[in-house]
Amino acid sequence: MANTATKAVLEGGPEDLPERIVPIDRPGDDVKVPFRNGYEHFRATPREKDTGEGPLPVYEWWERTELPG
C-alpha cells in the first residue's frame, strides 16, 4: 500500500493530548510529539481511519521520553 499522506491519526497515549491529527514528514517514519516536558512516540500501523480530512494512516502510541530538567 503506497500512502502519500502528509498527516496521520494518533491513537493511544495521553487522553489529553491536544491534537490527534498531526502532520508527518514521511509516511512510515515514527512520529514524535512534544507534550508536557517530554515526547510521546507513535509508530505507523497498516491501518487507515476515515476522518474529516479523508482517509489517513493510523499511528499508535508506543512510548514516552522525558526531557531532562
C-alpha positions in Angstrom: 0.0 0.0 0.0 1.7 3.2 -1.1 0.4 6.0 1.1 1.5 9.6 0.4 -0.5 11.2 3.2 1.2 14.2 4.9 -0.9 13.8 8.0 -1.7 10.9 10.4 -4.2 10.0 13.1 -2.7 9.3 16.6 -4.2 6.6 18.8 -3.3 5.9 22.4 -1.0 7.8 24.7 -2.3 10.6 27.0 -6.0 11.2 26.8 -5.5 14.9 26.9 -3.1 15.1 24.0 -4.3 18.3 22.2 -4.0 17.1 18.6 -5.0 13.7 17.2 -4.4 14.6 13.5 -0.8 15.7 13.0 1.5 16.5 10.1 4.1 13.8 9.3 7.4 14.2 7.5 7.4 10.8 5.6 4.8 8.1 5.8 6.0 5.2 7.8 8.5 7.1 9.9 7.9 7.3 13.7 6.2 10.5 14.9 7.5 12.3 18.0 5.0 14.8 19.6 6.2 17.3 22.2 4.0 17.1 25.3 4.4 18.0 29.0 8.2 18.3 29.2 8.8 15.2 27.1 7.8 13.5 23.9 5.1 11.0 23.0 6.2 8.5 20.4 3.9 6.9 17.8 4.6 4.2 15.3 2.9 3.6 11.9 0.3 0.8 11.6 -1.1 -0.8 8.4 -4.5 0.7 9.3 -6.2 3.8 8.0 -9.0 5.8 9.5 -11.7 7.9 7.8 -11.5 11.5 9.0 -12.9 14.8 8.1 -9.7 15.2 6.1 -10.2 11.9 4.2 -8.6 8.5 5.0 -5.4 8.9 7.0 -2.8 6.4 8.3 -3.1 5.4 11.9 -0.1 5.7 14.2 -0.2 4.0 17.7 1.5 5.3 20.8 4.4 3.1 22.0 6.5 5.1 24.5 7.2 8.4 26.2 10.6 10.1 26.8 11.2 12.8 29.4 13.3 15.9 28.8 16.0 16.5 31.4 15.3 19.2 34.0 
